[in-house]
Amino acid sequence: MVASANQFRTEVGNLGFSGSNIDSYVRARLYWNPKIPELPAGHQALANEIYALLDDSRLSAPQQVQLEGEYFPHRGRP
């Protein structure tokens, strides 16, 4: 799953922008924010795949935190 998170991060980076729109969309869904941003055409499918990976109910809480940390790296980390 960590490899999948890293692959998604690479795919988002390859789209030619920072991916902040996709990240905002995924975070809004993960944390039940009622204001889910709209995405450009074609990006929603990727964002939904990322959300499904990060919201896997089979993971323990520590595993989810680790996976989110891999996908959403801390500032200052590549």
Secondary structure, 3 states (H helix, E strand, C coil): CHHHHHHHHHHHHHCCCCCHHHHHHHHHHHCCCCCCCCCCCCHHHHHHHHHHHHCCCCCCHHHHHHHHHHHCCCCCCC
